[in-house]
Amino acid sequence: MTGVNPVPAGPAHVVGFGSQRRRAQLVFTVANLDTGAVVSTSLVPGSFTPIPTPGGTWWLPYAPIVTDLAARAGIAAATLRDPDFPDEPGRLPSSGLMLPIQWQPGIPQPDRHRWEAVALADRLTAPWLVLIGRSAEPPAPDDARLLGRLCALADQLHVDLVIEARPSSTKGGLSWDIRFELAGGKVPDYAHRWAADLPTALARISPERAASGLAVADRDTPAHYLTEDALTPRPVPVGLAGHPGGHDLDQLERRMVADADQHGGAQAIWRNRHWWHTSLRPADTAGRFVRGWEPPTPKYWAEPIPTHPCARCADVDNPPYCTDCYGTRRVRRGAVLTVTDLRGRTVHRNWRPDDATPTLVHTDRQSGSSVWQLPEDYQIGAYAAEFGVPPIDLTDLDGEHVVDQHLRLGVSQLAPGGGDPVAAYLGEVAATHDGARVLARATDWPGPTLDELAHLVTGLGLALDVTVIDHRHNVGRPELLQGHTWSVQVAGLAGPPPVDPFPTCAALPEAVALCYRHLYGALRATVPADPERPMSVPQKPASAGPAPDTAGFITEVRRLAATHPGQPATIRILPDHASIATRRTSS
C-alpha cells in the first residue's frame, strides 16, 4: 500500500499570504532510462492516507510510493538512483511527509485537508523528486573478482589501492571507502564514500569512481620519475580472481576492524603487489587522521623529479598568487604521463626537460608573448591513436572532463621576455598535478548517451538545449580554442530557446555527462515559481516510441555554427522530437 489516492486535477493549493505563499503539492516521478517510460504521482491535500507513528502522530512514508512507481515503470529496484546520490543504486527515500500534531483521522475533512496542505507546503524535501532506473539488474558482483581487478589496475597505473575504515560520521560503527591514491600522500580529511561494510563498498565502486581519490589536492605528494622497468608495458589480466597476492576479503575486513577498534581507523594498502596494513590515528587537528606507519617505498619509483624553491615567492610572507609556481612555492621541472584504457592497456612516459625541442608557432608583435609547441611525446593528444580514440576522448582518469587543450596539443605560452618553453610547460604540469603525475583515460564515455538523455528529459515534459561554437577561425593558433565547444542544458518549454554564450566542454559527450551529473538541480529549476501554478505530473508509456535520433539535430546545429564561426548556435529538442535551431547574433 502506498497511501496515495488519485484525485481529479484541479487548481493549485496555496498556503500563506503575500510573499509567504507556498504551493501545497509534492510530485514523485520515476523514469526508465532504457524504455523512456515515465510514471508520476502528485500529492495534494486529500490525495493520500497517512499512517500512524509509534509516537502517536501521523505520516506518509515515501519509500512505498517510489517502489510502486518503479514497478509501474518497469524498473529493477536495484538500479533505481536518486540523481543526488549516483553512487548508491537501490537507495530509497527514508523520509516521509510528517503531518502536524493537529491532524487526526477523526477531525472534519476540511480541517484534515488544511493540515495536509500545511504539511505539503512546509515539507523539507524538494517539490519534485525524480528517480531514474533501468529495466534489468546488473549481474551480481563477485567481490573477490572486483578487488582483483582494482589491484591489477593499481599495478598497471603505478598507484596505491587503499581500503579505508574510519568512524562513521552519522552513526556508530565504521564507514568504508575504496580508492586509488598516489604513494606518499597524506590521509584525506574526509572519506569519499560511506559504506557499512567492505562488500558493500566493493559493490558500489568502479575504476572510474576509485580514481576520484587521485583528485584530492595534496601538494606535498612526493614526485618521482618511473623506473625503466615500470615504463615497460606489461598487460595484466584485469578482472581475474587470483591476481598475485590473493584476496581473502574476510581476512582483510577482520584485520581492519581489529585495527580500527584499537586505534580509531585502519587502512589496507595494495603496493608492490602486497597488502600492507596500518592503523589510522587521530591527528592533532580534530577529525583528521594520520597513518600509524608507512608501507615500503614503491618499487616503481626512480629518482625524484628535480625540485627547487620558487625564486619569486618562496621567501615572501603571504605572497600574491605566483604564476611561476602556481601557488606551491616550489618549481618542479619534470612530470610523468600515464594513459590507460582501464581494460589492461597502459602507456607511461617520463617527461624530462632535456628530451624535448620545442617549435616556435608564432610571436605576438603587440604583446611580445610567444607560443611554442612541444614534440609529440609531450602532447597527450598524440597518444589517442594508440588507443583508437580521437584526442577529445582523452579524459581525466575519472572520465568526467576532457584533458586540457594545451596538454593535448603540448602548447607552452611565454610572456614577454621569453624563457624556456619546455621548463615553463613542465613547471605548470607538475604544479597542477599532485606528485607531477598526469593520468589520462582513453575509453568510451560513461553514463547515458545524448539519445538516452533526450529521451529522459523530453519524457519529463521538458526540452533539451544543445549549444555549440565552431572555432575554425582559430586554426593555426593552438593557444586559442580549437574544434568545437559544447553545452547541454535542461530547459522548460515556455519562451524561446536561450543561447548559452559560453559553452565550455570540448566534447559533446562531456557536455552530456555534465548535464546528467547536475540533472536534479536542473529539474528543480523548472518548477514554476508562481505558487498559483500547479506543477506538471509527467506520464509517458514505454510504448510511446523510440528514443529521438539526435544525430540529425547535431548535424543541423553544427552546420548552423559553421556558417558563423566563434558565435554560439543552439538547437532545442522538444518532447514531440521536433527541434528549434537559433543563433545568437553579435551586437
Salt bridges, closest charged atoms under 4 A:
ASP34 OD1 - ARG134 NH1 2.45
ASP68 OD2 - ARG72 NH1 3.24
ASP84 OD2 - ARG524 NH1 3.60
ASP87 OD2 - ARG209 NH2 2.94
GLU88 OE1 - ARG91 NH1 2.84
ASP111 OD1 - ARG114 NH2 3.61
ASP122 OD1 - ARG22 NH2 2.56
ASP155 OD2 - HIS243 NE2 2.73
ASP155 OD2 - ARG273 NE 3.61
ASP160 OD2 - ARG271 NH2 2.57
GLU164 OE2 - ARG166 NE 2.84
GLU164 OE1 - ARG179 NH2 2.59
ASP177 OD2 - ARG179 NH1 2.78
ASP177 OD2 - HIS192 ND1 3.59
ASP177 OD1 - ARG193 NE 3.28
GLU181 OE2 - ARG179 NE 2.59
GLU181 OE1 - ARG291 NH2 3.14
ASP189 OD1 - ARG288 NE 3.47
GLU208 OE2 - ARG441 NH2 3.10
ASP220 OD1 - ARG330 NH1 3.79
ASP229 OD1 - ARG234 NH2 2.77
ASP259 OD2 - ARG255 NE 3.32
GLU294 OE2 - ARG291 NH1 3.37
GLU303 OE2 - ARG352 NH1 2.69
ASP324 OD1 - ARG312 NH1 3.35
GLU400 OE2 - ARG209 NH1 3.77
GLU400 OE1 - ARG517 NE 3.98
GLU428 OE2 - HIS406 NE2 3.18
GLU452 OE2 - ARG134 NH1 3.65
ASP465 OD1 - ARG572 NE 2.81
ASP470 OD2 - ARG472 NH2 3.08
ASP470 OD2 - HIS484 NE2 3.33
GLU479 OE2 - HIS362 NE2 2.94
GLU479 OE2 - ARG477 NE 2.65
GLU510 OE2 - HIS401 ND1 3.52
GLU532 OE2 - ARG21 NH1 2.91
